[in-house]
């Protein structure tokens, strides 16, 4: 064990105690934090203001007046500071997904354009000014920069009766023309303002108080309570609970694969530079591989503390808010150790058998495809943690830790205790089996040079005595 710990310290020292690694692990997060703090000052002077002449073609001048009011004063501030159309649409149960997506898009544009300076002169154009309805001259003015944009609101868009629209229950659309290279934030701002103006004009034509009607049709606030088995009730956090399984799995996934990739590359480099042969003169192949895996495990712990520390703190906070039970944090540690040693042994075995990184990628490709299954099936597994798919994949190495962390953190159905215990027992047994198989390949592969071994040759290496 002294030799194993010496190799582990050597591996850790040559990977973690370097200027490049220290800067990458600690310097980059500090730089990102500084950039986030300085972002408003850096972006402020560079944000293009929305100013100029905005032409609006409408059958009624009152519609243009509403557009002017939407792009000035209190309504403009409301539009820049929040979702003016329907602030509660994203929280409405059973809302149309397309409408919710549009509101989310508007919310993102609002957040990005809060610092945008808007100084528009809205120019009213009568619909009858161009009998052809093409408005080619106005479009040319948009192209040459004389106009910021052009909005064409047909009379059918203002009709309130379905018969006037050919029996359709939805009003005719308006058209918004913008020049090439126009800011998407500005486009969505103008689109929202014109859409709001059209809706207000239609409501006024129908004799309806638009603001009053909006308040009446706004979704009612709600509160979901989870009833505890032993009595009492707790407020349910649906959105957070949907993301908790993915957050757990990604913490394991990222920390394991980053450190395991270091193990793969260092093994190949030491093999190609003949350093491996020098090391094997003092230690056994099993001691060498174990030391390298433990050393990279320490590197992984440092990276997890730096990059994953925020996630761990967030999970701990969620645990204190009844979103993540303490038992799930214990499962995270149990399955993290299992996942790391499974993937690290796989990488060590492949690294010892390959002569360069390209050969290693071809050897490890099938395993990597298999390991993407939990990522692709995250939603169905977390949605139905006791389904056939989730149950079967949770006993297939090396998928066990990734699938099981999704299952045990799922919000809707508890997993049977016997399945959790059996998966942990079988997973750790498979982990030690993978380490043993990797050691059998490692002892032969580190001294072999030439062509890439075939799967049959790898089986022969395992069978050597």
C-alpha positions in Angstrom: 0.0 0.0 0.0 2.9 2.4 0.6 3.9 1.9 -3.1 0.3 2.5 -4.1 0.1 5.7 -2.1 3.4 6.9 -3.5 2.2 6.5 -7.0 -1.1 8.1 -6.1 0.8 11.2 -4.7 3.0 11.3 -7.8 -0.1 11.2 -10.1 -1.8 13.9 -8.1 1.3 16.1 -7.9 2.1 15.9 -11.6 -1.6 16.7 -12.5 -2.9 19.0 -9.8 0.2 20.9 -8.6 0.9 22.7 -11.8 0.4 26.3 -12.8 -1.9 25.4 -15.7 -4.1 23.2 -13.5 -4.3 25.6 -10.7 -5.2 28.4 -13.1 -7.8 26.2 -14.8 -9.4 25.1 -11.6 -9.3 28.2 -9.5 -8.4 31.0 -11.9 -11.1 30.4 -14.5 -14.0 30.5 -12.0 -12.6 33.8 -10.5 -12.3 35.3 -14.0 -15.9 34.2 -14.9 -17.1 35.8 -11.6 -15.3 39.0 -12.4 -16.7 39.1 -15.9 -20.2 38.6 -14.6 -19.7 41.5 -12.2 -18.3 43.7 -15.0 -20.7 42.7 -17.7 -23.2 45.5 -17.2 -20.3 48.1 -17.4 -18.8 46.4 -20.4 -22.0 45.9 -22.3 -23.7 49.2 -21.4 -21.9 51.4 -23.9 -22.0 48.8 -26.6 -25.7 48.1 -26.7 -27.3 49.5 -29.8 -30.1 52.0 -29.0 -33.4 51.6 -30.7 -34.0 55.0 -32.2 -35.3 56.5 -35.4 -38.6 56.4 -37.4 -41.0 53.5 -37.1 -43.7 53.4 -39.8 -47.0 51.8 -39.0 -49.6 51.2 -41.7 -53.1 50.8 -40.2 -56.7 51.4 -41.3 -57.4 53.6 -38.2 -55.1 56.3 -36.8 -56.2 55.3 -33.3 -54.3 52.1 -33.6 -51.1 54.0 -34.3 -51.7 56.1 -31.2 -51.9 52.9 -29.2 -48.5 51.8 -30.7 -47.0 55.1 -29.7 -48.2 54.6 -26.1 -46.8 51.1 -26.0 -43.3 52.4 -27.0 -43.1 55.4 -24.6 -43.6 56.3 -21.0 -44.8 53.8 -18.3 -45.9 51.1 -20.8 -42.4 51.0 -22.3 -40.8 50.8 -18.9 -43.1 47.9 -18.1 -42.2 46.2 -21.3 -38.5 46.6 -20.7 -38.7 45.6 -17.1 -41.0 42.5 -17.3 -43.4 40.5 -19.4 -46.1 43.1 -20.3 -48.4 40.7 -22.1 -49.0 38.1 -19.5 -46.6 37.8 -16.5 -48.3 34.7 -15.2 -48.5 32.7 -18.5 -45.4 30.6 -17.6 -46.9 29.5 -14.3 -50.4 28.7 -15.8 -51.3 25.1 -15.5 -52.2 23.5 -18.8 -51.0 26.4 -20.9 -50.4 26.0 -24.6 -46.7 25.0 -25.0 -46.3 27.2 -28.0 -47.7 30.2 -26.2 -45.5 29.5 -23.2 -42.4 29.3 -25.4 -43.3 32.6 -27.0 -43.6 34.2 -23.5 -40.3 32.7 -22.5 -38.7 34.1 -25.6 -40.1 37.5 -24.8 -38.9 37.2 -21.2 -35.3 36.5 -22.5 -35.5 39.4 -24.8 -36.7 41.7 -22.1 -33.9 40.7 -19.8 -31.3 41.4 -22.5 -32.9 44.7 -23.5 -33.4 46.3 -20.1 -30.5 48.6 -20.8 -31.7 49.4 -24.3 -32.4 53.1 -24.9 -35.6 53.5 -26.9 -36.3 56.8 -28.7 -38.7 56.1 -31.6 -40.9 58.4 -33.7 -43.9 56.4 -34.8 -45.0 57.5 -38.3 -48.7 56.9 -39.2 -49.3 55.7 -42.7 -52.9 55.2 -44.0 -53.6 51.8 -45.5 -55.2 53.5 -48.6 -52.0 55.3 -49.5 -50.9 52.2 -51.5 -53.8 50.6 -53.4 -51.5 47.6 -54.3 -51.0 46.8 -50.7 -47.3 46.0 -51.3 -45.9 49.2 -49.8 -42.7 48.9 -51.9 -41.6 52.5 -51.2 -41.8 52.0 -47.4 -39.9 48.7 -47.6 -37.1 50.5 -49.6 -36.9 53.1 -46.8 -36.4 50.3 -44.3 -33.6 48.8 -46.5 -31.8 52.1 -46.8 -32.0 52.9 -43.1 -34.5 55.8 -43.4 -37.0 53.8 -41.3 -36.1 51.5 -38.4 -38.9 49.1 -39.2 -42.3 48.9 -40.9 -45.5 47.4 -39.4 -48.5 46.6 -41.7 -51.7 46.1 -39.8 -54.6 44.9 -42.1 -58.2 45.8 -41.4 -59.0 42.1 -40.9 -56.6 42.1 -37.9 -58.9 44.5 -36.1 -62.2 42.7 -36.8 -63.9 41.2 -33.7 -66.3 38.8 -35.5 -65.2 35.5 -36.9 -67.4 35.8 -40.0 -65.3 38.7 -41.2 -62.2 36.5 -41.2 -63.7 33.8 -43.4 -65.1 31.9 -40.4 -61.8 31.7 -38.7 -61.7 32.3 -34.9 -58.2 33.8 -35.0 -57.7 37.3 -36.4 -55.6 37.9 -39.5 -51.9 38.5 -38.8 -50.0 41.7 -39.0 -46.6 42.0 -40.8 -43.4 43.5 -39.3 -40.6 44.3 -41.7 -37.1 44.9 -40.4 -33.7 45.5 -42.1 -30.9 42.9 -42.3 -28.7 42.8 -39.2 -31.5 44.2 -37.0 -31.2 43.2 -33.3 -33.4 40.3 -32.3 -34.1 42.0 -29.0 -35.4 45.1 -30.9 -37.4 42.9 -33.2 -39.2 41.2 -30.4 -39.7 44.5 -28.6 -41.5 46.0 -31.6 -43.4 42.8 -32.3 -44.7 42.7 -28.7 -45.7 46.4 -28.8 -47.6 46.1 -32.1 -49.3 42.9 -31.0 -50.4 44.6 -27.7 -51.7 47.6 -29.7 -53.7 45.4 -32.0 -55.2 43.5 -29.1 -56.2 46.8 -27.3 -57.7 48.2 -30.5 -59.8 45.0 -31.0 -61.0 45.1 -27.4 -61.9 48.8 -27.7 -63.9 48.0 -30.9 -65.8 45.4 -29.0 -66.5 47.7 -26.1 -64.3 45.8 -23.7 -62.0 47.3 -21.1 -58.8 45.5 -22.1 -56.9 45.9 -18.7 -60.0 44.8 -16.8 -60.5 41.8 -19.1 -56.8 40.8 -18.7 -57.2 40.8 -15.0 -60.3 38.6 -15.2 -58.8 36.0 -17.5 -55.4 35.8 -15.7 -54.8 32.4 -14.3 -55.7 32.0 -10.7 -52.7 31.6 -8.3 -52.3 28.2 -6.9 -50.5 26.3 -4.2 -49.7 22.6 -4.3 -49.3 20.8 -1.0 -47.8 17.4 -0.5 -49.4 15.3 2.2 -46.9 13.6 4.5 -47.4 9.9 5.3 -47.2 10.5 9.0 -49.5 13.6 8.9 -49.0 17.2 8.0 -48.4 18.9 4.7 -45.5 20.5 2.9 -45.5 22.9 -0.1 -44.5 21.1 -3.3 -41.9 22.5 -5.6 -42.6 20.9 -9.0 -40.1 22.7 -11.2 -37.2 22.1 -8.8 -38.1 18.4 -8.3 -38.1 17.9 -12.1 -34.5 19.2 -12.3 -33.1 17.6 -9.1 -32.5 14.1 -10.7 -30.7 15.6 -13.7 -28.6 17.8 -11.4 -27.5 14.8 -9.4 -26.6 12.8 -12.4 -24.7 15.6 -14.1 -22.7 16.2 -11.0 -21.6 12.6 -11.1 -21.2 12.6 -14.9 -19.0 15.7 -15.2 -16.7 15.0 -12.2 -16.1 11.4 -13.2 -15.5 11.8 -16.8 -13.1 14.8 -16.5 -10.9 13.0 -14.1 -11.1 9.7 -15.9 -10.0 11.4 -19.1 -6.9 12.7 -17.3 -6.2 9.1 -16.4 -6.5 7.9 -20.0 -4.2 10.6 -21.4 -1.5 10.2 -18.8 -1.5 6.4 -19.2 -1.0 6.7 -22.9 1.7 9.4 -22.6 3.7 7.4 -20.0 3.4 4.3 -22.1 4.6 6.0 -25.3 7.5 7.8 -23.5 8.7 4.5 -21.8 8.2 6.0 -18.3 5.8 3.1 -17.6 8.6 0.6 -18.1 10.7 2.4 -15.5 7.9 2.4 -13.0 7.1 -1.3 -13.5 10.7 -2.1 -12.4 9.8 -0.9 -8.9 6.1 -1.8 -8.6 3.6 -4.4 -9.9 1.1 -3.5 -12.6 -1.8 -3.8 -10.1 0.0 -1.3 -7.7 0.7 1.0 -10.6 -2.9 1.1 -11.9 -4.4 1.4 -8.4 -2.1 4.3 -7.6 -2.9 6.1 -10.8 -6.7 5.6 -10.2 -6.4 6.9 -6.6 -4.3 9.8 -7.6 -6.7 10.9 -10.3 -9.5 10.4 -7.8 -7.8 13.1 -5.6 -7.6 15.3 -8.7 -11.3 14.7 -9.3 -12.0 15.7 -5.6 -10.2 19.0 -6.1 -12.1 19.7 -9.3 -15.4 18.8 -7.7 -14.7 21.1 -4.8 -14.0 24.0 -7.2 -16.5 23.6 -10.1 -19.1 21.3 -8.3 -18.9 23.1 -5.0 -21.7 25.5 -6.0 -23.9 22.6 -7.0 -23.2 20.7 -3.8 -24.1 23.8 -1.8 -27.3 24.2 -3.8 -28.2 20.6 -3.2 -27.6 21.1 0.5 -29.8 24.1 0.5 -32.5 22.2 -1.3 -32.2 19.5 1.3 -32.8 22.1 4.0 -35.9 23.4 2.0 -37.3 19.8 1.9 -36.6 19.6 -1.9 -33.8 17.1 -1.4 -33.8 14.6 1.5 -30.5 14.0 3.3 -30.7 10.4 2.2 -30.3 11.4 -1.4 -27.0 13.2 -0.6 -25.8 9.9 0.9 -26.8 8.1 -2.3 -24.9 10.7 -4.3 -21.7 9.8 -2.4 -22.3 6.1 -2.7 -23.0 6.1 -6.5 -20.2 8.7 -7.2 -17.6 6.3 -5.8 -19.0 3.5 -7.8 -19.2 5.5 -11.0 -15.6 6.9 -10.7 -13.9 3.5 -10.1 -16.0 1.9 -12.9 -15.1 4.6 -15.5 -11.5 5.0 -14.2 -10.8 1.3 -14.5 -12.2 1.3 -18.0 -10.0 4.3 -19.0 -6.9 2.8 -17.4 -7.4 -0.5 -19.3 -8.0 1.3 -22.6 -5.1 3.6 -22.0 -2.7 0.7 -21.4 -3.8 -1.1 -24.5 -3.7 1.9 -26.9 -0.6 3.4 -28.4 -2.1 6.9 -29.0 -5.2 8.9 -28.2 -6.8 8.0 -31.6 -6.6 4.3 -30.9 -8.0 4.9 -27.5 -11.0 6.7 -28.9 -11.8 3.8 -31.2 -11.5 1.3 -28.4 -13.6 3.2 -25.9 -16.3 4.4 -28.4 -18.7 1.5 -27.8 -18.6 2.1 -24.0 -19.1 5.8 -24.4 -22.2 5.2 -26.6 -23.6 2.9 -23.8 -22.9 5.6 -21.2 -25.0 8.2 -23.1 -28.1 6.1 -22.4 -28.9 7.8 -19.1 -28.5 11.2 -20.7 -30.9 10.4 -23.5 -33.4 8.6 -21.3 -33.2 11.1 -18.3 -36.9 12.2 -18.6 -38.6 8.8 -19.1 -36.4 7.2 -16.3 -37.0 10.0 -13.8 -40.7 10.2 -14.8 -41.2 6.5 -14.3 -38.5 5.3 -12.0 -40.1 1.9 -11.4 -40.8 1.2 -15.1 -39.3 -1.8 -17.0 -36.7 0.4 -18.8 -35.5 2.0 -15.5 -35.4 -1.3 -13.6 -33.5 -3.2 -16.3 -30.9 -0.5 -17.0 -30.2 0.0 -13.3 -28.6 -3.5 -13.1 -26.4 -3.1 -16.2 -22.8 -2.1 -15.5 -21.5 0.6 -15.9 -24.9 2.3 -16.2 -25.9 1.4 -12.6 -24.7 4.6 -10.8 -26.1 7.0 -13.4 -29.5 5.3 -13.7 -29.9 4.7 -10.0 -29.2 8.3 -9.0 -32.0 9.3 -11.4 -34.3 6.7 -9.9 -33.7 7.4 -6.2 -34.0 11.2 -6.7 -37.1 11.1 -8.8 -40.0 13.0 -7.3 -43.0 10.9 -8.1 -42.5 7.3 -7.1 -40.2 5.8 -4.4 -37.9 3.0 -5.5 -38.2 -0.3 -3.6 -35.5 -0.6 -0.9 -34.6 -4.1 -2.0 -33.8 -2.8 -5.5 -31.6 0.0 -4.1 -29.7 -2.4 -1.8 -29.3 -5.0 -4.6 -28.1 -2.4 -7.1 -25.5 -1.1 -4.7 -24.3 -4.6 -3.9 -24.3 -5.7 -7.5 -22.8 -2.4 -8.6 -19.8 -2.6 -6.2 -19.3 -6.2 -7.1 -19.2 -5.2 -10.8 -16.9 -2.3 -10.0 -14.3 -4.6 -8.4 -14.8 -7.0 -11.3 -14.0 -4.2 -13.8 -11.0 -3.1 -11.8 -9.7 -6.8 -11.8 -10.3 -7.0 -15.6 -8.7 -3.7 -16.2 -5.6 -4.8 -14.2 -5.3 -8.0 -16.3 -5.3 -5.9 -19.4 -3.1 -3.3 -17.9 -0.3 -5.7 -16.9 0.1 -6.8 -20.5 -0.9 -3.7 -22.4 1.6 -1.3 -20.8 4.5 -3.3 -22.2 2.9 -3.9 -25.7 3.6 -1.7 -28.6 2.6 -1.9 -32.2 -0.9 -2.4 -33.7 -4.1 -1.8 -31.7 -5.2 -5.1 -30.0 -8.4 -6.7 -31.2 -11.2 -7.7 -28.8 -10.1 -11.3 -29.1 -6.5 -10.3 -28.2 -7.8 -8.4 -25.2 -9.7 -11.6 -24.0 -6.4 -13.5 -24.3 -4.6 -10.9 -22.2 -7.2 -11.3 -19.5 -6.7 -15.1 -19.6 -2.9 -14.9 -19.3 -1.5 -16.3 -16.0 
